[in-house]
């Protein structure tokens, strides 16, 4: 029973929402173009999203083991799953699990290639997996050297939506690149926000995250600015009429969350206020992408 609890803890299933929404968004655009959803492909992509998320959290925990052991300001959004720091599992177990998840991701790509002639499926799977390698492992290790937040933005804001669309359509010609410009600023803001609580341990480990480089206050103001940019761009992205009721409802929750953030920029690592700030950042990103996805499907 303790082993099952440890693997549930390691899996951090709450983070599946980032992956699921991004993959769903790409498929929703395919439906918005007047096509019918291919349900077998949808299920394959559902499994791919699950395997990819598990690969990310297992491999990242393995790569960040030493830093996570120094972290005492973590919260639900940051600091890894804590299974290694708390000695619930050992590194070798997470290494094997991450390799298994990577293999299952490749199996999804192989299935799409063989049965649906999606020749880009395996390259896209490899690209998604390599982002984590570049993020956490040598010789790149950009989560330490700087730029890790941009890798997260690229994965969740470009590769996964693109893969979702391509899996359904089999083409790259009608992918909504303009909508990616709406998504990318808030995805970057979310990646930056989830590193805010880890600033003390990241400094000890000499990680060059945006929070370490800019400090808490400047990073929070940049997060708010990036979210505002996404909300300003959304009505002018070309697929909906500006200032209609659909736009209003899509921006309502992100707008309120961003407004509240303005009053808690003085929060410190380890505080309840900072946890709230990070939660609101995640809420902005997920509610904006979720609202856009719903609008595409209805």
Secondary structure, 3 states (H helix, E strand, C coil): CHHHHHHHHHHCHHHHHHHHHHHHHHHHHHHHCCCCCCHHHHHHHHHHHHHHHHHHHHHHHHHCHHHHHHCCCCCCCCCCCCCCCCCCCCHHHHHHHHHHHHHHHHHHHHHHHHHHCCCCHHHHHHHHHHHHHHHHCCCCCHHHHCCHHHHHHHHHHHHHHHHHHHHHHCCCCCCCHHHHHHHHHHHHHHHHHCCHHHHHHHHHCCCCCHHHHHCHHHHHHHHHHHHHHHHHHHCCCCCCCCCCHHHHHHHHHHHHHHHHHCCCCCCCCCCHHHHHHHHHHHHHHHHHHHHHHHHHHC
